[in-house]
């Protein structure tokens, strides 16, 4: 099936579900009509160092207004070319990233790294393979497997629903190259280290270190946001935060929210320790997750720090239930 047929297929499946309000007709050179959602508005990248930039999303969740842009794609300008870390939720977002990268440098994109298999981190791949046909896209093997076995379609459908068809025209494009963690490589004048510390946000999390700039890209292993732990592990996140902090980087760039120092690792570790350790304790005492919640929210860190994070009120109960399920699983 060629690209035009794929686009028509995606259009046919999605329009009946969410309507056509975000669509506009495009005309191919053949004169046939295709459909693609409106372009993504420009987001100016945040400069971390002379080489390192990321696109700070102002919203914690996807919506019609933000075109499903709610994570922080990033890029590193090396003497050999640009390395992109995560590509956003759609071809439209990917195209916007490319426009903005070209305002910073005339160097081509020579590598893309997807930190894990949630759609806001890989659905923009489509734009990069169209703009740079020879670009290599890397991820953990589990990310590739998940995308190909259903996560790609799941996340495409999710972004379509939440953006009211705002990603139409996007083709799910899986990475083709793998990092397992432990790799060190150079792109021109810049050294990269790839870390994989086990199951944290997902089983496939890649953490990318830019050595000379003392910058670490954490993906979604840490965030000041209560969002999604369904694919992750509380003990795994705790250990990952310890190891990420031990890297001793000056700056940690998150998948969501502003960049920070090592304090983000401390906060995420504390958050997960309180929830998981409390869940284990109260489970032993025979309390239900519903009964645990008032005791957990009374903890000083939860009241003074975590309560200010987006999603705290709406999602903390789900986090506690997820922690209880992991406590039960780890008992046997």
C-alpha positions in Angstrom: 0.0 0.0 0.0 1.5 3.4 -1.0 1.5 6.5 1.1 -1.6 8.0 -0.6 -3.6 4.8 0.0 -2.5 4.8 3.7 -3.6 8.4 4.2 -7.0 7.7 2.6 -7.4 4.6 4.8 -6.5 6.6 8.0 -8.9 9.3 6.9 -11.7 6.9 6.3 -11.3 5.2 9.7 -11.1 8.4 11.7 -13.5 10.9 10.2 -16.6 8.9 11.2 -15.4 8.8 14.8 -14.4 12.4 15.5 -15.6 14.5 12.6 -13.8 16.7 10.1 -13.5 20.0 11.9 -9.6 19.9 12.0 -9.2 18.8 8.4 -8.3 20.6 5.2 -8.0 19.3 1.6 -4.5 18.9 0.1 -3.9 18.3 -3.5 -1.2 16.0 -4.7 0.7 16.6 -8.0 -1.6 14.1 -9.6 -4.6 16.3 -8.9 -6.1 13.7 -6.4 -7.4 15.1 -3.2 -5.9 14.1 0.1 -6.6 15.3 3.6 -4.3 16.5 6.3 -4.9 18.4 9.5 -3.9 22.0 9.9 -0.2 22.8 10.5 1.0 23.0 14.1 1.7 26.5 15.4 5.3 27.4 16.0 6.9 26.8 19.4 10.2 28.6 20.0 12.8 26.1 21.4 14.2 26.7 24.9 18.0 26.9 24.8 19.8 24.9 27.5 23.4 25.2 26.2 25.0 26.3 23.0 24.2 22.9 21.6 21.1 21.7 23.5 17.5 22.8 23.0 14.0 21.5 23.8 10.5 22.6 23.0 8.6 23.2 26.2 5.0 22.3 26.0 2.8 24.6 28.0 -0.1 22.1 28.6 0.1 18.9 30.6 -2.5 17.1 28.4 -3.4 16.9 24.7 -6.3 19.0 23.4 -7.8 20.5 20.3 -6.3 23.9 21.1 -2.7 22.5 21.5 -2.9 20.1 18.5 -1.9 17.3 20.9 1.4 19.0 21.7 2.0 18.3 25.3 5.5 16.9 25.6 9.1 18.3 25.2 10.8 17.2 22.0 14.5 18.2 22.0 17.5 18.4 19.8 21.3 18.6 20.0 23.4 20.5 17.4 26.7 18.7 16.8 29.4 19.5 14.2 28.2 16.5 12.2 24.5 17.3 12.3 21.4 17.4 14.5 20.3 14.6 16.9 16.6 14.8 17.8 15.2 13.3 21.0 11.5 12.5 20.7 9.4 13.9 17.9 6.0 14.8 19.3 2.5 13.5 18.7 2.0 14.0 14.9 3.5 14.7 11.6 2.3 18.3 12.0 4.3 18.6 15.2 7.3 17.0 13.6 7.2 19.4 10.7 7.0 22.3 13.2 10.1 21.0 15.0 12.0 20.8 11.7 11.0 24.4 10.8 12.3 25.6 14.2 15.5 23.5 14.0 16.3 25.1 10.7 16.1 28.6 12.4 18.9 27.5 14.7 21.2 25.6 12.3 21.5 24.7 8.7 22.9 21.3 9.6 20.7 18.2 8.7 19.0 15.9 11.2 21.3 12.8 11.3 19.7 10.8 14.1 16.4 10.5 15.9 16.0 8.8 19.3 12.6 7.8 20.7 12.8 7.5 24.5 9.8 5.1 24.7 6.6 3.9 23.0 4.0 6.5 24.2 2.7 8.3 21.2 3.8 11.9 22.1 7.4 10.7 21.8 7.3 8.9 18.4 4.3 9.9 16.2 6.3 12.8 14.8 8.8 10.4 13.3 6.8 10.5 10.0 7.9 14.1 9.4 11.6 13.3 9.8 11.7 10.4 7.4 9.9 12.6 4.8 12.3 15.5 5.3 15.4 13.3 5.8 14.9 9.9 4.0 18.2 8.5 5.2 17.8 9.5 8.9 18.2 6.7 11.4 15.6 6.4 14.1 16.7 4.6 17.3 14.8 3.2 20.3 14.8 0.3 22.6 13.7 -3.0 21.0 10.7 -3.1 23.2 9.6 0.3 21.8 9.7 -1.1 18.3 7.9 -4.2 19.3 5.2 -2.3 21.1 4.6 0.1 18.2 4.3 -2.7 15.7 2.1 -4.9 17.9 -0.6 -2.3 18.6 0.7 0.7 20.5 1.2 2.6 17.3 -2.4 2.4 16.3 -3.6 2.9 19.9 -1.6 6.1 20.3 -2.6 7.4 16.8 -6.3 6.9 17.8 -5.8 8.5 21.2 -4.2 11.6 19.7 -6.9 11.8 17.0 -9.7 11.7 19.7 -8.1 14.2 22.0 -7.2 16.7 19.2 -10.4 16.2 17.2 -8.6 14.8 14.2 -5.7 17.2 14.6 -3.1 14.7 13.6 -4.8 13.4 10.4 -2.1 12.7 7.8 0.2 11.2 10.3 1.6 7.7 9.4 2.8 5.6 12.3 6.5 5.3 11.7 8.4 2.9 14.0 12.2 3.2 14.7 14.4 0.8 12.8 17.6 0.9 14.9 18.1 -0.2 18.5 19.9 1.0 21.6 19.8 -1.4 24.6 21.6 0.9 27.0 25.3 1.2 27.7 26.2 2.6 24.3 28.6 5.5 23.9 29.0 7.2 20.6 30.1 10.4 19.0 28.5 12.7 16.5 31.2 15.0 15.4 32.3 17.0 18.5 29.6 15.6 20.8 29.6 12.5 22.9 26.4 10.7 23.8 25.8 8.0 26.4 22.6 5.9 26.3 21.4 4.6 29.6 18.7 2.0 30.3 18.2 1.4 34.1 15.3 -1.1 33.9 11.6 -0.6 34.0 10.6 2.8 35.2 7.9 4.7 33.2 8.0 1.8 30.8 10.2 -1.3 30.3 11.8 0.5 27.3 13.0 3.9 28.7 16.1 5.3 27.2 17.9 8.1 29.0 20.2 10.1 26.8 23.3 11.9 28.2 25.1 14.6 26.4 28.5 14.4 28.0 30.3 17.6 27.2 27.2 19.7 28.0 26.4 17.8 31.2 22.8 17.4 30.1 20.6 14.3 30.6 17.4 13.7 28.8 15.2 11.7 31.2 12.2 11.1 28.9 9.2 10.4 31.1 11.1 8.6 33.8 10.7 11.7 35.9 8.2 14.5 35.8 6.4 16.9 38.1 3.1 15.6 36.8 0.8 12.8 37.9 -0.1 11.2 34.6 0.5 7.5 33.7 2.2 4.7 35.6 0.2 1.9 34.0 3.2 0.7 31.9 5.7 1.4 34.6 7.1 0.4 38.0 7.3 2.2 41.3 10.4 0.4 42.6 11.9 0.6 39.1 11.4 4.3 39.0 13.0 4.7 42.4 16.1 2.9 41.3 16.2 4.8 38.0 16.1 8.1 39.8 19.0 7.0 42.1 21.1 6.1 39.0 20.1 9.1 37.0 21.0 11.4 39.9 24.4 9.6 40.2 25.2 10.7 36.6 25.9 14.1 38.2 24.6 16.1 35.3 24.2 19.9 35.6 20.8 19.8 33.8 18.0 17.3 33.4 15.6 17.8 30.6 12.2 16.1 31.2 9.6 14.7 28.8 7.1 17.1 30.3 7.7 20.3 32.2 10.7 22.7 32.6 14.3 21.5 32.8 15.9 21.3 36.2 18.9 20.1 38.2 19.1 16.9 40.2 16.2 18.1 42.3 13.8 16.5 39.8 15.3 13.1 40.5 15.0 13.7 44.2 11.3 14.7 43.9 10.3 11.8 41.6 12.1 9.3 43.9 10.4 10.7 47.0 7.0 10.7 45.3 7.3 7.1 44.3 8.7 6.0 47.6 5.8 7.6 49.5 3.2 6.0 47.3 4.7 2.5 47.0 6.0 2.1 50.6 2.7 3.4 52.0 0.8 1.1 49.7 2.9 -1.9 51.0 2.4 -0.8 54.6 -1.3 -0.2 54.5 -1.9 -3.3 52.3 -0.3 -5.4 55.1 -2.7 -3.7 57.6 -5.7 -4.7 55.4 -6.6 -1.3 54.1 -8.1 -0.8 50.7 -6.6 1.7 48.2 -9.6 4.0 48.9 -8.7 3.9 52.6 -5.0 4.5 52.0 -5.5 7.7 50.0 -6.3 10.1 52.9 -3.2 8.8 54.8 -0.9 9.2 51.7 -2.1 12.7 50.9 -1.4 13.7 54.4 2.3 13.1 54.0 4.2 16.4 54.1 5.8 16.0 50.7 2.4 15.2 49.1 0.7 18.2 50.7 3.6 20.7 50.2 5.0 19.6 46.8 3.2 16.9 44.8 -0.2 18.5 45.3 0.8 21.3 43.0 1.6 19.0 40.1 -0.9 18.8 37.2 -3.1 15.7 37.5 -2.7 15.3 41.2 -6.3 15.6 42.2 -7.7 13.6 39.3 -5.1 10.9 39.0 -3.5 10.2 42.4 -6.1 7.6 43.2 -5.2 5.7 40.1 -1.5 5.9 41.1 -2.3 4.4 44.5 -4.3 1.6 42.9 -1.5 0.9 40.5 1.0 0.8 43.4 -1.2 -1.7 45.3 -1.4 -3.9 42.3 2.4 -3.9 42.0 2.8 -4.6 45.8 0.5 -7.7 45.3 2.4 -8.8 42.2 5.8 -8.5 44.0 4.5 -10.6 46.9 4.3 -13.7 44.8 
